[in-house]
Amino acid sequence: MNSNPSPNRARIQVEIPLSLRAVYSNFAVISHTSAEFFIDFAQLLPGLTKSQVHTRMVMSPTHAKLLLRHPGRKHRPLRNPAWC
């Protein structure tokens, strides 16, 4: 698979503000309608049966499918040097 960007595609610059706060999540609930996917993130502590959602992501079915396909994609060549 070619990882080089296509020459016809515009390069997108994404800025991450220094004030952005990273939040740990070890629990997620996924629900959907025909038009949108919702992923609610929370922190669930051992022994507790209640938690509060701290982040909700909403995306189209197309973007949810792309997110599902992505994990590990960039790292596969590192796991198997024969692919490099």
C-alpha positions in Angstrom: 0.0 0.0 0.0 1.4 3.4 -1.0 1.6 5.7 2.0 2.6 8.8 0.0 -0.1 11.4 -0.5 -1.5 11.7 -3.9 -0.1 14.7 -5.9 -3.7 15.8 -6.7 -4.8 16.0 -3.0 -4.5 19.2 -1.0 -2.5 18.8 2.2 -4.7 19.5 5.3 -3.0 21.3 8.2 -4.5 20.4 11.6 -3.6 22.5 14.6 -3.7 21.1 18.1 -4.0 23.9 20.6 -1.6 23.9 23.5 -4.5 24.2 25.8 -6.2 21.0 24.6 -6.6 18.6 27.5 -6.2 14.9 26.9 -8.6 12.8 28.9 -8.2 9.1 29.6 -11.1 6.8 28.8 -11.4 3.0 29.5 -15.1 2.7 28.7 -17.1 3.6 25.6 -20.7 3.2 24.5 -21.4 3.2 20.8 -24.9 3.9 19.4 -26.2 5.0 16.0 -29.0 6.2 13.9 -29.2 5.8 10.1 -27.4 9.1 9.7 -24.9 9.3 12.7 -22.8 7.3 15.0 -22.3 8.4 18.6 -19.4 7.3 20.8 -19.6 8.3 24.4 -16.4 8.0 26.5 -16.1 7.6 30.2 -13.8 6.5 33.0 -15.0 3.5 34.9 -13.2 2.7 38.1 -13.0 -0.9 39.6 -15.7 -1.6 42.1 -18.0 1.3 41.0 -21.1 0.8 39.0 -21.7 4.4 37.9 -19.7 6.7 35.7 -20.2 9.9 33.8 -19.6 10.5 30.1 -16.8 13.1 29.6 -16.6 13.1 25.8 -19.1 12.4 23.0 -18.0 12.0 19.4 -20.6 12.2 16.6 -19.7 11.2 13.1 -21.2 10.1 9.8 -21.4 6.3 9.0 -18.7 6.9 6.4 -16.3 8.4 8.9 -17.2 5.7 11.5 -16.3 3.0 8.9 -12.9 4.8 8.2 -12.2 5.0 12.0 -13.0 1.2 12.3 -10.5 0.4 9.5 -7.7 2.6 10.7 -6.3 1.0 14.0 -3.0 -0.6 13.3 -2.8 0.4 9.7 0.3 2.5 10.0 2.0 0.0 12.4 1.6 -3.1 10.3 5.0 -2.7 8.5 6.7 -2.4 11.9 5.3 -5.7 13.1 6.4 -7.5 10.0 9.6 -6.1 8.5 9.1 -8.3 5.3 6.3 -5.8 4.3 8.7 -2.8 4.3 
